[in-house]
Structures are given as C-alpha cells and as structure tokens.
C-alpha cells in the first residue's frame, strides 16, 4: 500500500458505538445527521479520510477512546433526500493526540500514527488456528441461532477471516475496542476467540438446546 499517512495530522472523527473499522476492512455507513453529512462533504473535497472511533459513554457529546482507525471513502452515493451511503476502506489505526475545535458540528482531532506503523503492511500469518476459530464461531452462531455461508468463511485467508469476524460480530463497544487495540493479528485472533467462547457460554443457559 502506497499511503503516506505521516503527512496527515488532522482527522474528522465519527464516533459510532459498535461500528468497528480495521485496516483493509470495508465498513458501509448510512449518513443522515446534518453534522455528519457536513463531515462527508468536507472529506470528499479533501483527502476522503474519516476517523472511526468508539464512544466511551452514551452521553452527548460522548467521551471517546483514544485509539481509532482511519478509513478512506471508496464508495459514495447520495439519495434524493440528501442522505449519503458511503463505504470506508480501513487504512491504519491512530492515536488521538488532542481534540480540536468542532467544525460544522462534527469533531476533529490531531492524530499520531507511530504506534501502528505496521498497519499499512499486509498482515499474513500461518500461526493462527483457523479451525479452532471457526469452531468457536460455530458455537457462538448456534447460541444465537445465526446462520451464515460456512464454505465462504472457510475459504477466506485467515487474516481476512479474523478481521471480518471482528468487524461483523455484534460485540459491545468495549469489546470492539479490545479487538481494535490488539497489536498483532495473532493477538486479535486470541481476543476474538475469547469473546466468542465467553458469549456462547453465557448465552447457552441450562435447559436450552442448540440446533
């Protein structure tokens, strides 16, 4: 990847609970609030970058976790009523150094990239047990009566599988944040399996039967 994010010092921030973006992941978003419509407009006129962050609280404005992930708008459609449908493609995680003055209703921050310099390098590994991960996922899906295309998941490279599951599974914001902050793919896979196993174990109560 030829991105040079070191020259980017300021990002617009989009706090959205449970919406996790990871490097090389794709996150579709439906934008309808005026402040975030303004944010998308400004991003489209500039470098198309938006920083996704998890809120720490439900109050308004929420306090934010200090680590997020920057994504570039790679798809953009405007509905007749002004709503936007965009897709963010994840580039790299960042650390919020300081928040700046609110602009057109949306939050901005000075950011640092140093801690996650390896995010721009494809993370390929053969040390993750993908079969154990899929077994944990089956237990989790059974506990929630979810269904999926298992063949498609089994055919994914393990790096893509880990990141897809981390982004798509409906974990709590603090759990999503733990997945985001995992330094390596192997660490993220361990956190992911732990979350899947704990959730499945807590969901299956005595007397319940799984199909």
N, C-alpha and C positions, 0 to 999 in steps of 0.2 A: 504494500500500500504506500502511495506516494504522498500521503498527507503530511503537512508540516504544521502541526498544531502549536508548536512552540511560539509562533508569532501571534497566536490568538490569546489575548489576555482577558477579554470580557465576553461573557455569555448571557443571553436571556435565560431565565430559569422557568421551568414548567413543573411546579410541584403537583404530583398526581399519585395518590396513595395506591399502592399495589401494581402500578404500571412500571415494570422493570425493563430497562434497555441495557443491553450488553454489547460490547464490541462485536461487529459483524452480524448482530441481530437486527431484525426488522420489527418495528413497532407501528401498527396502524393507529391513527388517532382521529377522533371526531372533534373538531374545534368549533365551539359556538359562543363561548363567553366573549364579550367585546374586548376585554383586555388581552385575551389570547389570540383573538383574530388580529388585533394590532401587532402582537408579537410575531405571528406568522408573516404578516405583511412586511414588517421590518426585516425579518430574517430572509425573506425571498428577495429583497432588494440588496442584501449584503452577501454574506457567505453561506446562507441557508443553514446555519448551525443553531441548535437549541439544546440546552442542558436539562436533561430529565433528572429530577431529584425526588426523594421520598420525604413527605412531611412527617415530623415527629409528633404532631398533635392535630386535633380536629378543629382547633380554634382558628379564627381568621384575623390577621394573617398567621399561618402556622409557622412554628419554628421548623427548621429544616435540618436534615442530616447534612454533614459537611462533604460527603462524597457522592457524586452523581456520575452520569455518563452523557457525553455529548453525542448527538446524532445529527446527521445532515438530512434535510428534506430531499428525498429522492422521488417522491410522487406527490402531486398536489392537484386536487380537484375542487372547484368552487361550485356549490349548489346555487340554484336561482335565488334562494333566500339569504345568501351570504355566508352560510356555514361552509367550513372547509373540511375536506377529508385528505389527510396527509399520511405519508409513511416516512418514519425516521429510520435511517440506517445507522447503527451504532458505530462510532469511531474509537473513542477512548474514554476511560474514566478520568475524572478530575477531582481536585480538592478545592472547595470554596475558601479563598483567602480572606475575602471581605465582601459583604453585600454593598451595592451601590444604590444611589437614589432611584426610586421607582420611576420607570419611563412608560408613559402612555398606559399606566395601570398595571404593568407587569414588572416582576422583579428581575434584577440583573446582579451579576457578581463578577469580581475579579477572580480568576481561577488559576490554578497551578496544575501542571501535567506531570511533573518529575516522578512522582511516586508510581505512575502507571505507564512508564515509557515502553514497556513490552506489549502494550495493548495493540499497537499498530503492526505487530508481527503475528502471523497466523499461529495459533496455539495448537500444535499437533502432538499427540502423545499416544503411546500404546500401553501405558501403565494403569489405565482405568479399566476396571472390570465392568464392561458394558452389560454383561448378562446379569450380574448382581444388581446393577442399577435398574435394568428392565424388570427384574423380579420384584424389587421394591416398588416400582411404578405400578405393576400389576396389582399388588396388594392395596395400594393407595386407590387405584381406579375401582377395584372391586368394592372397597369400603364405601365409596361414594356413588357407586352404580354408574360410573363414567364408561364411555366406550371410545375406541379410537382405532385407527388403522395400524395394527401392530406390525405388519410387514413393512410399512413405510418407516416406522420408528427403528426397526431392526436394521434397515438398510442404511441409516444415516451414519456418517462418520461420528466417532464418539465425541469429538469436540462440539460438533453441531448438535448432537443429542443432548449433552449436558446443558448447553446454553439455551436450547429451545425449551427444555423442561423447566429450567429456572425461570424463564420469562413467562411461560404459559400457565404453570400451575398456580392456582389461586391461594397463595400463601398470604399471611399477614404482612403489613409493611415492614415491620422489624425483621421478619424472616427474609423478605425480599432484599432488605439491606444487607443482611448477613451474606447472602449469595453474591450481591454486588461487590462487597468488600473482600471476598475471598481472593487472595493474591494470585493464586495459580488455578489452572483448570482442575488439577487433581484435588486441591482444597475445596473448590466449588462442588465437585462431584461428591466429596465426603459430606459436606454440609447438606447437599441436596438429598442424599440417601438418608441422612439422619432425619431431616424434615419429613420425608415421605413415610419412613418407618414409624416415627412418633405419631404422625397424624393418623395413619392407618390403624395403629394400635389403640389410639384414643377414640376412634370412630366406631370400631367394632366392639360393641358392648356385649356383656354376657346375654345369651339368648338370641342374639342376632345371627342370622345365617347369611352367608355370601353365596351368590350365584356363580 
